[in-house]
Amino acid sequence: MSTNPLPTEGAEQRNGDITLQEIESTAGADQGNEQSDQSHVRQARDSYIESLPKKQDTSPKWYQRLIDAGVEENGIQPIPVEGRTSTQYNQLFTVFFTCLLCLLPVPTGMLATLQFGLSLRDASLVIIFFAMITCLPPAFMGIGGMETGMRQFVQARYSFGLYLVVIPLLLNAATVTGFSLMSAIAGGQTLSALKPSHISVNVGIVITCLVAFAVSLLGFNFVHFWQRWTWIPNLVSLVVAVACGGRYLHLQSPTAEPATVAQVFNLGSLAAGYFLTFGGTVGDYSIYHNPKPNPFRTSGRFGVRARIFTYIYLGMLLPSVPLLILGAAIGGAMPQVPAWQTAYASTGIGGVMLEMLRPAGGFGKVVLVVLALSVIGNIAISMYSISLNLEMLLPPSLLPFCFKKVRAHRFLFILVTMAIMIPLAIRAAAQWETSLVNFLSMIGYWAGCFDAVLIVELVVFRNMDFATFDHEIWNVGRKLPPGLAAIGASLLSWALVVPGIAQSWYVGPIASIIGNIGFEAAFIVTGSLYLPLRWLELEIRGSDRTYE
């Protein structure tokens, strides 16, 4: 419930025939000293304000109870600079650190040795190199959330336009949903490994998704709170698992040949799909952070941007690289450890973790539960971003009606997301390894196009001036760019992307020689084509020059 603003001294607001000035004057005359004078004036002012008529809130009671409980009310509307007050920039480290400090990177890394046939040494070097490179674009793009107060795909409207942005928006929603599926499957398999006769993988998936739903439902602040602390049990459980089962990790296959160019690029494509796709969501988590520099720091605004970039970059890199390499080590040792092979065939990564923790006895099962729930942070932030994507699919003409009258809220979209995600995860779990490879390899392509467009737009056409993202036009199609240059550059890049694709169902002529280079082609070619196409778009439609 909101009240009228606090009246200032000399205000002429009235409660009947008495003004605030008269109350203060009378209160001051009744006191014998200055200290009691001020105290009595404050009491009189408070009583006066309490007596003022309150502004009625027309929200339904159930809605108001959710807001009072801490559920985030804002959806995709840009946050004005005065609403960006958080200075806890390290939240942007923990939100990604916790998201990726889970089981998901482990089965992803296993593919390097188990499916691509790389040695542990070669796999480790490829993982480190491509992770360091592909973490750069999303970390850079994360600065925009703080500087503009806009969700990532609201920013994308200033390149792709209000209507054509729906194309990458749907791809992003599918991608983030896919990551949630993979995480839910990993968590479900791990819970099922405890007692396969009592808890099926499907039941484990449902349990994991329901807990993640509760976290994402509460919104921005609670997601950051959850991510700030839950990395601790996640880290402890992973360390315990490695300590118990690490004695087998040195049993790597002695027949692994030196890595070929094709193997390197195939694994690199997997890493690109893993990291580049954060470019579609990274700005969602910094929109409430203060862009103004601390007056007591000499680094100024550049220093704030550098901190945001560094926190996001390290938040993605530090947990992922060790866990991807751990996965590669497990995959390389699995052919020499029959118990791990049997467990993996039965309950996937959960079964392998159970075998690694078997020396710990009953305590190992407790640790296994913690490992299963480690994916909640990953699923929760995915659900959070998906709900925003779904909200942006509403026609602009319906937004005022939805948010002012029937109060369509972000949590309704989260509910829809969960209803879609659970059956899809159950279906994908039936062919876990194939689903993971195809998914991660494919999603890197469109993400390369999307990241390239947004970066070129910001650096070249807007000269890193975030003030050109005008809040007044974020939802006005005729004032935003038409998006033809962005979509055109992305589509034309596929002339080189398609020959560079290497999938189980298709291998392009270039990929057959040097491996999967789809994401590299998508990023470089799209960025190069966007320069002339956007310039031409601006020349033809000068009124769309939102950067002026």
C-alpha positions as CSV (number, residue, x, y, z in Angstrom):
1,M,0.0,0.0,0.0
2,S,1.4,3.4,-0.9
3,T,0.8,6.7,0.9
4,N,1.0,10.3,-0.2
5,P,4.5,11.7,-0.3
6,L,5.9,13.3,2.8
7,P,4.8,17.0,3.0
8,T,7.6,19.5,3.2
9,E,7.8,22.5,5.5
10,G,5.4,25.2,4.4
11,A,3.3,22.7,2.5
12,E,-0.3,23.8,2.1
13,Q,-1.8,20.3,2.2
14,R,-4.8,20.2,4.6
15,N,-6.5,17.8,6.9
16,G,-9.8,19.6,7.4
17,D,-8.9,23.2,8.2
18,I,-5.5,22.6,9.8
19,T,-2.3,22.8,7.7
20,L,1.1,21.2,8.5
21,Q,2.5,24.7,9.0
22,E,0.0,25.4,11.7
23,I,0.7,22.1,13.5
24,E,4.4,22.8,13.5
25,S,3.9,26.4,14.8
26,T,1.5,25.3,17.6
27,A,3.8,22.4,18.6
28,G,6.8,24.8,18.8
29,A,4.9,27.3,21.0
30,D,3.9,24.6,23.5
31,Q,7.5,23.5,24.3
32,G,10.0,25.0,26.7
33,N,13.3,24.2,25.0
34,E,14.6,23.5,21.5
35,Q,15.1,19.7,21.9
36,S,11.6,19.0,23.1
37,D,10.4,21.5,20.4
38,Q,11.9,19.3,17.6
39,S,10.6,16.1,19.2
40,H,7.1,17.4,19.5
41,V,7.1,18.8,16.0
42,R,8.2,15.4,14.6
43,Q,5.4,13.7,16.6
44,A,2.8,16.2,15.3
45,R,4.1,15.8,11.7
46,D,3.8,12.0,12.0
47,S,0.3,12.2,13.4
48,Y,-0.6,14.6,10.6
49,I,0.8,12.3,7.9
50,E,-1.0,9.3,9.3
51,S,-4.3,11.2,9.1
52,L,-3.9,12.0,5.4
53,P,-6.0,9.9,3.0
54,K,-4.2,6.9,1.6
55,K,-4.0,6.0,-2.0
56,Q,-6.0,3.0,-2.7
57,D,-4.3,0.0,-4.3
58,T,-6.5,-1.8,-6.7
59,S,-4.4,-5.0,-6.8
60,P,-6.1,-8.3,-6.0
61,K,-5.4,-9.5,-2.5
62,W,-3.6,-12.6,-3.7
63,Y,-1.3,-10.5,-5.8
64,Q,-0.5,-8.0,-3.0
65,R,0.3,-10.9,-0.7
66,L,2.9,-12.2,-3.2
67,I,4.4,-8.8,-3.5
68,D,4.5,-8.4,0.3
69,A,6.3,-11.8,0.5
70,G,9.1,-10.4,-1.7
71,V,8.1,-11.6,-5.2
72,E,9.6,-9.3,-7.8
73,E,6.9,-7.2,-9.4
74,N,8.8,-5.7,-12.4
75,G,9.0,-7.7,-15.6
76,I,10.5,-6.3,-18.8
77,Q,10.0,-2.6,-18.2
78,P,13.2,-0.6,-18.2
79,I,14.5,0.5,-14.8
80,P,15.2,4.2,-14.6
81,V,18.6,5.3,-13.2
82,E,17.2,6.3,-9.9
83,G,15.9,2.7,-9.5
84,R,19.3,1.2,-10.1
85,T,20.7,1.4,-6.6
86,S,22.4,-1.9,-5.8
87,T,26.2,-1.6,-5.3
88,Q,26.7,-5.3,-4.6
89,Y,28.4,-5.8,-7.9
90,N,29.9,-9.1,-6.7
91,Q,26.4,-10.6,-7.0
92,L,27.2,-10.9,-10.7
93,F,30.1,-13.2,-9.8
94,T,28.1,-15.4,-7.5
95,V,25.0,-15.6,-9.7
96,F,27.0,-17.2,-12.5
97,F,29.6,-19.0,-10.3
98,T,26.8,-20.9,-8.5
99,C,24.9,-21.4,-11.7
100,L,27.8,-23.3,-13.2
101,L,29.2,-24.9,-10.1
102,C,26.9,-27.9,-10.5
103,L,26.7,-31.3,-12.1
104,L,26.0,-30.0,-15.7
105,P,29.6,-29.3,-16.7
106,V,30.7,-32.8,-15.7
107,P,28.7,-34.8,-18.3
108,T,29.5,-32.1,-20.8
109,G,33.2,-32.5,-20.3
110,M,32.8,-36.3,-20.4
111,L,32.0,-36.0,-24.1
112,A,35.5,-34.7,-24.9
113,T,37.1,-38.1,-24.1
114,L,34.1,-40.5,-24.2
115,Q,32.7,-39.4,-27.5
116,F,35.2,-37.2,-29.3
117,G,38.2,-39.5,-28.4
118,L,40.5,-36.8,-27.1
119,S,43.2,-37.5,-24.5
120,L,42.8,-35.8,-21.2
121,R,45.7,-33.5,-21.8
122,D,44.4,-32.4,-25.2
123,A,40.8,-32.1,-24.0
124,S,42.0,-29.9,-21.1
125,L,43.9,-27.5,-23.3
126,V,41.0,-27.2,-25.8
127,I,38.6,-26.5,-22.9
128,I,40.8,-23.9,-21.3
129,F,41.4,-22.1,-24.6
130,F,37.9,-22.0,-25.9
131,A,36.4,-21.2,-22.5
132,M,38.7,-18.1,-22.1
133,I,37.7,-16.9,-25.6
134,T,34.0,-17.6,-25.6
135,C,33.4,-16.1,-22.1
136,L,34.4,-12.7,-23.4
137,P,31.3,-11.7,-25.4
138,P,28.7,-12.4,-22.7
139,A,30.8,-10.8,-20.0
140,F,31.1,-7.6,-22.2
141,M,27.4,-7.7,-23.0
142,G,26.6,-7.9,-19.3
143,I,27.6,-4.3,-18.8
144,G,24.6,-3.1,-20.8
145,G,22.1,-4.3,-18.2
146,M,23.6,-2.0,-15.5
147,E,24.1,0.9,-17.9
148,T,20.7,0.8,-19.6
149,G,18.4,-0.7,-16.9
150,M,17.1,-3.0,-19.7
151,R,16.7,-6.7,-19.9
152,Q,19.0,-8.3,-22.5
153,F,16.3,-8.7,-25.2
154,V,14.9,-5.3,-24.6
155,Q,18.4,-4.0,-25.5
156,A,18.3,-6.3,-28.5
157,R,15.3,-4.3,-29.8
158,Y,17.6,-1.4,-30.5
159,S,19.3,-3.6,-33.2
160,F,16.7,-6.2,-34.2
161,G,13.6,-3.9,-33.9
162,L,10.5,-4.5,-32.0
163,Y,9.1,-7.2,-34.2
164,L,12.0,-9.1,-35.8
165,V,13.6,-9.5,-32.4
166,V,11.0,-12.2,-31.9
167,I,13.2,-14.5,-34.0
168,P,16.2,-14.6,-31.8
169,L,13.9,-14.3,-28.8
170,L,12.3,-17.6,-29.6
171,L,15.7,-19.2,-30.2
172,N,16.9,-17.9,-26.9
173,A,13.9,-19.2,-25.0
174,A,14.5,-22.6,-26.7
175,T,18.1,-22.5,-25.8
176,V,17.7,-21.6,-22.1
177,T,14.9,-24.2,-21.9
178,G,17.3,-26.7,-23.3
179,F,19.9,-25.9,-20.7
180,S,17.3,-26.3,-18.0
181,L,16.4,-29.7,-19.5
182,M,20.0,-30.8,-19.4
183,S,20.4,-29.6,-15.8
184,A,17.1,-31.2,-14.7
185,I,18.1,-34.5,-16.3
186,A,21.5,-34.5,-14.5
187,G,19.7,-33.7,-11.2
188,G,17.0,-36.3,-11.8
189,Q,19.6,-39.0,-12.7
190,T,21.5,-38.3,-9.5
191,L,18.4,-38.5,-7.3
192,S,17.4,-41.7,-9.0
193,A,20.8,-43.3,-8.4
194,L,20.1,-43.3,-4.7
195,K,17.3,-45.9,-5.0
196,P,16.4,-46.6,-8.7
197,S,13.6,-48.9,-7.5
198,H,11.9,-46.2,-5.5
199,I,12.9,-43.0,-7.4
200,S,12.8,-43.1,-11.2
201,V,14.7,-40.5,-13.3
202,N,11.4,-39.0,-14.2
203,V,10.5,-38.4,-10.6
204,G,13.9,-36.9,-9.9
205,I,13.4,-34.5,-12.8
206,V,10.1,-33.4,-11.4
207,I,11.5,-32.8,-7.9
208,T,14.4,-30.8,-9.2
209,C,12.2,-28.6,-11.4
210,L,9.7,-27.9,-8.6
211,V,12.4,-26.7,-6.2
212,A,13.9,-24.5,-8.9
213,F,10.5,-23.1,-9.7
214,A,10.1,-21.9,-6.1
215,V,13.5,-20.1,-6.3
216,S,12.9,-18.4,-9.6
217,L,9.3,-17.4,-8.6
218,L,10.5,-15.0,-6.0
219,G,12.5,-12.9,-8.5
220,F,15.7,-10.9,-8.8
221,N,16.6,-10.4,-5.1
222,F,15.9,-14.0,-4.0
223,V,17.7,-15.5,-7.0
224,H,20.8,-13.4,-6.1
225,F,20.4,-14.4,-2.4
226,W,20.2,-18.1,-3.3
227,Q,23.2,-17.9,-5.7
228,R,25.3,-16.0,-3.1
229,W,25.3,-18.9,-0.6
230,T,24.5,-22.2,-2.3
231,W,27.8,-22.4,-4.0
232,I,29.3,-23.5,-0.7
233,P,27.5,-26.8,-0.3
234,N,27.9,-27.4,-4.0
235,L,31.7,-26.9,-3.8
236,V,32.0,-29.1,-0.7
237,S,30.0,-31.9,-2.3
238,L,32.1,-31.9,-5.5
239,V,35.4,-31.9,-3.5
240,V,34.2,-34.8,-1.4
241,A,33.2,-36.8,-4.6
242,V,36.6,-36.2,-6.2
243,A,38.4,-37.1,-2.9
244,C,36.5,-40.4,-2.7
245,G,36.6,-41.5,-6.3
246,G,39.7,-39.6,-7.6
247,R,41.9,-42.7,-7.2
248,Y,40.6,-44.0,-10.5
249,L,40.9,-40.8,-12.5
250,H,44.5,-41.5,-13.5
251,L,43.4,-44.6,-15.4
252,Q,43.2,-42.8,-18.7
253,S,43.0,-44.7,-22.0
254,P,46.6,-45.3,-23.2
255,T,45.5,-45.5,-26.9
256,A,44.3,-41.9,-27.3
257,E,45.9,-40.4,-30.4
258,P,47.1,-36.8,-30.7
259,A,44.2,-34.5,-31.3
260,T,43.2,-33.7,-34.9
261,V,42.1,-30.3,-36.1
262,A,38.5,-31.7,-36.5
263,Q,38.5,-33.0,-32.9
264,V,39.7,-29.6,-31.6
265,F,37.0,-27.6,-33.4
266,N,34.3,-30.1,-32.5
267,L,35.0,-29.7,-28.8
268,G,35.4,-26.0,-29.3
269,S,32.0,-25.8,-30.8
270,L,30.6,-27.6,-27.7
271,A,32.3,-25.0,-25.5
272,A,31.0,-22.2,-27.6
273,G,27.4,-23.5,-27.2
274,Y,28.0,-23.7,-23.5
275,F,29.2,-20.1,-23.0
276,L,28.1,-17.9,-25.9
277,T,24.5,-18.5,-25.2
278,F,24.7,-16.5,-22.0
279,G,24.8,-13.4,-24.2
280,G,21.0,-13.7,-24.4
281,T,20.4,-13.6,-20.7
282,V,23.4,-12.0,-19.0
283,G,22.0,-8.4,-18.9
284,D,18.9,-9.7,-17.0
285,Y,20.8,-9.9,-13.8
286,S,22.4,-6.4,-13.6
287,I,19.5,-4.1,-14.3
288,Y,19.2,-3.0,-10.7
289,H,22.9,-2.2,-10.2
290,N,24.1,1.4,-9.9
291,P,26.0,2.6,-13.0
292,K,27.3,5.7,-11.2
293,P,30.9,5.5,-10.0
294,N,31.8,5.7,-6.3
295,P,32.9,9.2,-5.6
296,F,35.6,7.8,-3.3
297,R,37.1,5.8,-6.2
298,T,39.4,7.3,-8.8
299,S,38.6,4.8,-11.5
300,G,35.2,6.5,-12.4
301,R,32.6,4.9,-14.7
302,F,35.2,2.8,-16.5
303,G,36.1,1.2,-13.2
304,V,32.4,0.2,-12.6
305,R,32.2,-1.3,-16.1
306,A,35.5,-3.2,-15.6
307,R,34.2,-4.6,-12.3
308,I,31.0,-5.8,-13.9
309,F,32.9,-7.4,-16.8
310,T,35.4,-9.1,-14.5
311,Y,32.8,-10.5,-12.1
312,I,30.8,-12.0,-14.9
313,Y,33.8,-13.3,-16.8
314,L,35.3,-15.0,-13.8
315,G,31.9,-16.2,-12.6
316,M,31.5,-18.2,-15.8
317,L,35.1,-19.2,-16.3
318,L,36.3,-20.3,-12.8
319,P,33.7,-23.0,-12.0
320,S,33.3,-24.3,-15.6
321,V,36.9,-25.1,-16.6
322,P,37.7,-27.3,-13.6
323,L,34.4,-29.2,-13.9
324,L,34.6,-29.6,-17.6
325,I,38.1,-31.0,-17.2
326,L,36.9,-33.3,-14.3
327,G,34.2,-34.6,-16.7
328,A,36.9,-35.2,-19.3
329,A,38.9,-37.2,-16.7
330,I,35.9,-39.3,-15.7
331,G,35.1,-40.0,-19.4
332,G,38.7,-41.0,-20.1
333,A,38.8,-43.3,-17.1
334,M,35.4,-44.9,-17.5
335,P,36.4,-47.7,-20.0
336,Q,38.9,-48.9,-17.3
337,V,36.4,-48.8,-14.4
338,P,33.6,-51.4,-15.1
339,A,31.5,-50.2,-12.1
340,W,31.4,-46.7,-13.6
341,Q,30.4,-48.0,-17.0
342,T,27.6,-50.0,-15.6
343,A,26.4,-47.1,-13.4
344,Y,26.5,-44.7,-16.3
345,A,24.5,-47.0,-18.5
346,S,21.9,-47.3,-15.8
347,T,21.4,-43.8,-14.3
348,G,23.9,-41.6,-16.2
349,I,26.1,-39.1,-14.4
350,G,24.2,-39.8,-11.1
351,G,25.2,-43.4,-11.1
352,V,28.9,-42.5,-11.7
353,M,28.8,-40.0,-8.8
354,L,27.3,-42.7,-6.6
355,E,30.1,-45.1,-7.4
356,M,32.7,-42.4,-6.7
357,L,31.0,-41.7,-3.3
358,R,30.6,-45.3,-2.3
359,P,33.6,-45.3,0.0
360,A,31.9,-42.7,2.1
361,G,29.0,-45.0,2.9
362,G,25.9,-43.3,4.2
363,F,27.5,-39.9,4.2
364,G,28.1,-40.3,0.5
365,K,24.4,-40.6,-0.1
366,V,23.8,-37.3,1.7
367,V,26.5,-35.7,-0.5
368,L,24.8,-37.2,-3.6
369,V,21.6,-35.5,-2.7
370,V,23.5,-32.2,-2.4
371,L,25.0,-32.8,-5.8
372,A,21.6,-33.5,-7.3
373,L,20.2,-30.3,-5.9
374,S,23.3,-28.3,-7.1
375,V,21.6,-27.8,-10.5
376,I,18.8,-25.8,-8.9
377,G,20.7,-22.6,-9.3
378,N,21.2,-23.2,-13.0
379,I,17.6,-24.1,-13.6
380,A,16.3,-21.2,-11.4
381,I,18.1,-18.4,-13.4
382,S,17.1,-20.1,-16.6
383,M,13.4,-20.1,-15.6
384,Y,13.8,-16.5,-14.6
385,S,15.1,-15.4,-18.0
386,I,12.6,-17.6,-19.9
387,S,9.7,-16.0,-18.1
388,L,11.0,-12.6,-19.3
389,N,11.3,-13.9,-22.9
390,L,7.7,-15.1,-22.8
391,E,6.6,-11.8,-21.5
392,M,8.2,-10.0,-24.5
393,L,6.2,-12.2,-26.9
394,L,3.1,-10.4,-25.8
395,P,1.9,-7.8,-28.4
396,P,2.9,-4.3,-27.2
397,S,-0.8,-3.2,-27.3
398,L,-1.6,-5.8,-24.7
399,L,1.1,-4.9,-22.2
400,P,-0.7,-2.0,-20.6
401,F,-3.9,-4.1,-20.2
402,C,-2.0,-7.1,-18.8
403,F,0.0,-5.3,-16.3
404,K,-2.5,-2.7,-15.1
405,K,-5.7,-4.6,-15.2
406,V,-5.4,-8.3,-15.0
407,R,-1.9,-8.2,-13.6
408,A,-0.3,-10.9,-15.8
409,H,2.8,-11.5,-13.9
410,R,6.2,-13.0,-14.5
411,F,5.5,-15.9,-12.2
412,L,2.6,-17.0,-14.6
413,F,5.2,-17.3,-17.3
414,I,7.5,-19.3,-15.0
415,L,4.6,-21.7,-14.4
416,V,4.1,-22.1,-18.2
417,T,7.8,-22.7,-18.6
418,M,7.8,-25.4,-15.9
419,A,4.8,-27.1,-17.5
420,I,6.6,-27.3,-20.8
421,M,10.0,-28.2,-19.5
422,I,9.2,-31.2,-17.3
423,P,7.8,-33.4,-20.1
424,L,10.5,-32.3,-22.5
425,A,13.2,-33.2,-19.9
426,I,11.6,-36.6,-19.4
427,R,11.6,-37.3,-23.1
428,A,15.2,-36.1,-23.6
429,A,16.5,-38.2,-20.7
430,A,15.7,-41.3,-22.8
431,Q,18.6,-40.4,-25.1
432,W,20.7,-38.3,-22.8
433,E,24.1,-38.4,-24.5
434,T,22.8,-37.8,-28.1
435,S,20.5,-35.0,-26.8
436,L,23.3,-33.2,-25.1
437,V,25.7,-33.3,-28.0
438,N,23.2,-32.2,-30.6
439,F,21.8,-29.4,-28.3
440,L,25.1,-27.9,-27.3
441,S,26.6,-28.1,-30.8
442,M,23.6,-26.5,-32.5
443,I,22.9,-23.6,-30.1
444,G,26.3,-22.0,-30.6
445,Y,25.4,-21.0,-34.1
446,W,22.5,-18.6,-33.5
447,A,24.2,-17.3,-30.3
448,G,27.3,-16.3,-32.4
449,C,25.0,-14.3,-34.7
450,F,23.2,-12.6,-31.9
451,D,26.2,-11.7,-29.9
452,A,28.0,-10.3,-32.9
453,V,25.1,-8.0,-33.8
454,L,24.7,-6.5,-30.3
455,I,28.4,-6.0,-29.9
456,V,28.9,-4.3,-33.3
457,E,25.9,-2.1,-32.7
458,L,27.1,-0.9,-29.3
459,V,30.8,-0.4,-30.2
460,V,30.6,0.9,-33.7
461,F,27.2,2.6,-34.1
462,R,26.6,3.8,-30.6
463,N,30.2,4.4,-29.6
464,M,29.7,2.7,-26.3
465,D,27.2,5.4,-25.4
466,F,24.5,3.7,-23.4
467,A,22.5,6.9,-23.1
468,T,21.4,6.3,-26.7
469,F,19.2,3.4,-25.5
470,D,16.2,5.8,-25.0
471,H,13.7,4.5,-22.5
472,E,10.9,6.4,-24.1
473,I,10.9,4.2,-27.2
474,W,11.7,0.7,-25.8
475,N,8.2,-0.5,-26.9
476,V,7.5,1.8,-29.9
477,G,8.1,-0.1,-33.1
478,R,8.2,2.9,-35.5
479,K,10.9,4.6,-33.5
480,L,13.1,1.5,-33.1
481,P,15.3,0.2,-36.0
482,P,13.4,-2.1,-38.4
483,G,15.9,-4.9,-37.7
484,L,16.4,-5.8,-41.3
485,A,20.2,-5.3,-41.1
486,A,20.4,-7.5,-38.0
487,I,18.3,-10.3,-39.4
488,G,19.9,-10.0,-42.9
489,A,23.4,-10.3,-41.6
490,S,22.5,-13.3,-39.4
491,L,20.8,-15.1,-42.2
492,L,23.5,-14.4,-44.8
493,S,26.1,-15.7,-42.5
494,W,24.6,-19.2,-42.8
495,A,26.0,-19.4,-46.3
496,L,29.3,-20.2,-44.5
497,V,27.8,-21.6,-41.3
498,V,26.0,-24.5,-43.0
499,P,29.2,-25.9,-44.8
500,G,31.0,-25.7,-41.4
501,I,28.4,-27.7,-39.5
502,A,29.3,-31.1,-38.1
503,Q,26.3,-33.0,-36.5
504,S,25.3,-36.6,-36.3
505,W,22.7,-35.9,-38.9
506,Y,24.7,-33.6,-41.2
507,V,28.4,-32.9,-41.9
508,G,29.2,-30.0,-44.2
509,P,32.0,-30.1,-46.8
510,I,34.2,-27.7,-44.7
511,A,33.4,-29.5,-41.4
512,S,34.4,-32.8,-43.0
513,I,37.9,-31.5,-43.4
514,I,38.6,-29.2,-40.4
515,G,35.7,-30.0,-38.0
516,N,32.8,-28.0,-36.7
517,I,33.5,-24.2,-37.3
518,G,29.9,-23.1,-37.3
519,F,30.0,-20.8,-34.4
520,E,33.2,-19.1,-35.5
521,A,31.7,-18.5,-38.9
522,A,28.4,-17.3,-37.4
523,F,30.2,-14.7,-35.1
524,I,32.8,-13.4,-37.6
525,V,30.6,-13.3,-40.7
526,T,27.6,-11.8,-39.0
527,G,29.6,-9.1,-37.4
528,S,31.3,-8.3,-40.7
529,L,28.1,-8.2,-42.7
530,Y,26.2,-6.1,-40.1
531,L,28.6,-3.2,-40.6
532,P,27.5,-2.3,-44.2
533,L,23.9,-3.5,-43.8
534,R,23.3,-1.4,-40.7
535,W,25.0,1.6,-42.4
536,L,22.7,1.2,-45.4
537,E,19.7,0.8,-43.1
538,L,20.5,4.1,-41.4
539,E,21.0,5.9,-44.7
540,I,17.6,4.8,-46.0
541,R,15.7,5.2,-42.7
542,G,17.4,8.2,-41.0
543,S,14.6,8.5,-38.5
544,D,15.7,5.3,-37.0
545,R,19.0,6.8,-35.8
546,T,18.3,6.2,-32.1
547,Y,21.9,6.7,-31.3
548,E,21.8,10.4,-32.1
